[in-house]
Amino acid sequence: MSVDWLEQNRAYWDERAPLDAVSRFDDVAGFIGGDDTLRGFELEQVGDVTGRTLLHLMCHMGLDTLSWARRGARVTGLDFCRPALGIAADLAAQTGLDEARFVTADIDHAAEVLRGETFDIVYTGKGAIEWLPDLDRWAGTVAALIAPGGKFYLAEYNHAGPGEADDTAVRWTHPIDGIVNALVHAGLRIDFLYEHPLTEDRLRIATIPLMFSLHATKPA
């Protein structure tokens, strides 16, 4: 990773995390009160997670991570933003999900920081892919973190186009075929790919796919 863009993005998220914690968009108070941040299709497609180890890559404040924990998963959230992980740890304590673990690392160093640990499920939620410059490196990391016979699940926005940079952050956009091919080249088997005409508020208002979900398996 280039230190310049990585540190620029880290600074961006370090500043943004406290703002997200009080925003209506993320609705942390609603989550503490019992609201769920996972969509119905995610729950259906991932299935029962009771007792299974689940790693959430690029977890930010851990709302999705802790939503899986509420369903019985043994969760680890990983992100490079320390303020966001501090918020996640506080939320875990407030909601009685104290067994949730949060680890600080960027994607390129995830396997190293986790010391070779592997997981039954590796999960990545919405808005993560655009922060990745190199899909092949990302997919290799994902594959290394999945236990043999384990699963990878991705629910993401559907967009493709040129990279974006400004004074605060650097982003990349990737076509779906690039994501699929990177995972295949990393040795994963694609089980399914679905497109979903859903908006952020989970309302079906369009016939074009606004999100997609992907499930892959690491051969045993």
C-alpha positions in Angstrom: 0.0 0.0 0.0 1.1 3.5 -0.7 1.7 5.2 2.7 0.4 8.6 1.3 -3.1 7.5 0.4 -3.3 5.0 3.3 -2.5 7.6 5.9 -4.7 10.1 4.1 -7.6 7.7 4.3 -6.8 6.8 7.9 -6.9 10.4 8.9 -10.2 10.8 7.1 -11.8 7.9 9.1 -10.2 8.9 12.4 -11.9 12.3 12.0 -15.2 10.9 10.7 -15.8 8.1 13.3 -16.9 10.4 16.2 -19.3 12.1 13.8 -20.7 8.8 12.6 -21.3 7.8 16.2 -23.9 10.6 16.6 -25.3 10.7 13.1 -28.9 9.8 12.3 -27.7 7.9 9.3 -25.8 5.3 11.4 -28.4 5.4 14.3 -26.2 4.1 17.0 -28.9 4.8 19.6 -31.3 2.6 17.6 -28.8 -0.2 17.6 -28.3 0.0 21.3 -32.1 -0.1 21.6 -32.2 -3.4 19.7 -32.4 -2.4 16.0 -30.7 -4.5 13.5 -28.3 -3.3 10.8 -28.3 -6.4 8.6 -30.7 -6.8 5.7 -33.1 -9.7 5.4 -31.3 -11.1 2.4 -28.0 -11.1 4.3 -29.5 -13.2 7.1 -31.1 -15.6 4.7 -28.1 -16.1 2.5 -25.5 -16.4 5.3 -27.8 -18.7 7.3 -27.4 -19.8 10.9 -24.2 -18.4 12.5 -24.7 -19.8 16.0 -21.3 -20.8 17.4 -19.4 -20.0 14.2 -16.4 -17.8 14.1 -17.0 -14.7 11.9 -14.4 -12.1 10.8 -15.8 -8.8 9.7 -13.2 -7.0 7.5 -13.3 -3.2 7.4 -15.9 -3.2 10.2 -15.8 0.6 11.1 -17.9 1.0 14.3 -18.9 -2.6 14.4 -22.7 -2.3 14.0 -22.9 -5.1 11.5 -20.3 -7.1 13.5 -22.3 -6.9 16.7 -25.5 -7.7 14.8 -24.0 -11.0 13.8 -22.9 -11.5 17.5 -26.5 -11.0 18.5 -27.3 -14.0 16.3 -24.8 -16.2 18.1 -21.6 -15.7 16.0 -18.2 -15.5 17.7 -17.2 -12.3 16.1 -14.0 -10.4 15.3 -14.1 -7.0 13.7 -11.0 -5.6 12.0 -10.4 -2.0 10.8 -7.6 0.4 10.6 -9.4 3.2 12.4 -8.7 3.2 16.1 -11.4 5.7 17.1 -14.1 3.6 15.3 -12.9 0.5 17.0 -13.0 2.3 20.4 -16.7 3.1 19.6 -17.3 -0.6 18.6 -15.8 -1.8 21.9 -18.0 0.6 23.9 -21.1 -0.6 22.0 -20.2 -4.2 22.7 -20.0 -3.4 26.4 -23.3 -1.4 26.4 -25.2 -4.2 24.6 -23.8 -7.1 26.6 -21.8 -8.5 23.7 -18.5 -8.4 25.6 -17.1 -11.4 23.9 -16.8 -9.5 20.6 -13.2 -8.8 19.7 -11.9 -5.8 17.7 -8.5 -5.7 16.1 -6.7 -2.7 14.5 -5.1 -3.4 11.1 -5.3 -2.5 7.5 -6.3 -5.2 5.0 -2.8 -5.8 3.8 -1.6 -6.7 7.3 -4.8 -8.5 8.5 -3.4 -12.0 8.3 -0.2 -11.0 9.9 -1.9 -9.2 12.8 -4.3 -12.1 13.3 -1.3 -14.5 13.4 -2.6 -17.0 11.0 -6.0 -17.4 12.6 -8.7 -18.5 10.2 -12.5 -18.2 10.4 -15.6 -20.1 9.5 -17.1 -17.0 7.8 -15.4 -13.9 6.5 -17.8 -11.1 5.9 -17.6 -7.7 4.2 -20.5 -5.2 4.3 -21.6 -2.2 2.3 -19.3 0.6 1.4 -16.0 -1.3 1.8 -14.8 -2.2 -1.7 -14.4 1.4 -2.8 -11.5 1.8 -0.3 -9.5 -1.0 -1.9 -6.9 -0.2 -4.6 -5.9 -3.8 -5.4 -8.6 -6.4 -5.6 -6.1 -9.3 -6.2 -4.3 -8.5 -2.9 -7.6 -8.1 -1.1 -8.9 -11.4 -2.4 -5.7 -13.2 -1.4 -6.0 -11.8 2.1 -9.7 -12.9 2.3 -8.8 -16.4 1.1 -6.0 -16.7 3.7 -8.3 -15.8 6.5 -11.0 -18.4 5.7 -10.8 -21.8 7.3 -10.8 -24.8 4.8 -14.5 -25.4 3.9 -15.3 -21.9 5.3 -17.3 -19.1 3.6 -16.9 -15.6 2.3 -19.9 -13.3 2.1 -20.0 -9.8 0.6 -23.0 -7.4 0.4 -22.0 -4.3 -1.4 -23.2 -1.3 -3.5 -23.3 -1.8 -7.2 -21.1 0.8 -8.9 -18.2 0.9 -11.3 -16.2 3.8 -12.7 -12.9 5.7 -12.3 -11.2 6.2 -9.0 -12.0 9.2 -7.0 -9.7 11.5 -5.0 -10.1 14.8 -3.2 -8.4 16.6 -0.3 -9.8 14.3 2.3 -9.8 10.7 0.9 -9.0 8.4 -2.0 -11.5 5.9 -3.3 -11.6 3.3 -6.1 -14.6 1.8 -7.9 -14.6 -1.7 -9.2 -16.9 -3.6 -11.6 -18.5 -6.8 -10.3 -16.6 -9.0 -12.7 -13.3 -7.7 -11.3 -14.4 -8.6 -7.7 -15.6 -12.1 -8.8 -12.5 -12.8 -10.9 -10.2 -11.7 -8.1 -11.9 -14.1 -5.6 -11.7 -17.0 -8.2 -8.0 -16.3 -8.8 -7.5 -16.5 -5.1 -8.8 -20.1 -5.1 -12.4 -19.5 -3.9 -15.4 -21.1 -5.4 -18.3 -18.7 -6.2 -21.5 -20.2 -4.9 -23.9 -17.5 -6.0 -24.2 -13.8 -7.0 -27.4 -11.9 -6.7 -28.4 -8.3 -7.5 -30.8 -6.3 -5.3 -32.8 -3.2 -6.2 -32.5 -1.8 -2.7 -31.6 1.6 -1.3 -29.9 2.5 1.9 -33.2 2.7 3.7 -34.0 -0.8 2.4 -36.9 0.3 0.3 -37.4 -1.3 -3.2 -37.8 1.8 -5.4 -35.9 0.8 -8.6 -35.7 -2.0 -11.1 -32.0 -1.5 -11.6 -29.7 -3.3 -9.1 -28.4 -1.0 -6.5 -26.7 -3.7 -4.4 -25.3 -7.1 -4.9 -24.4 -10.0 -2.7 -21.9 -12.8 -3.2 -21.2 -16.0 -1.5 -18.0 -18.0 -2.0 -16.4 -21.1 -0.4 -12.8 -22.1 0.3 -12.3 -25.7 -0.7 -11.7 -28.1 2.2 
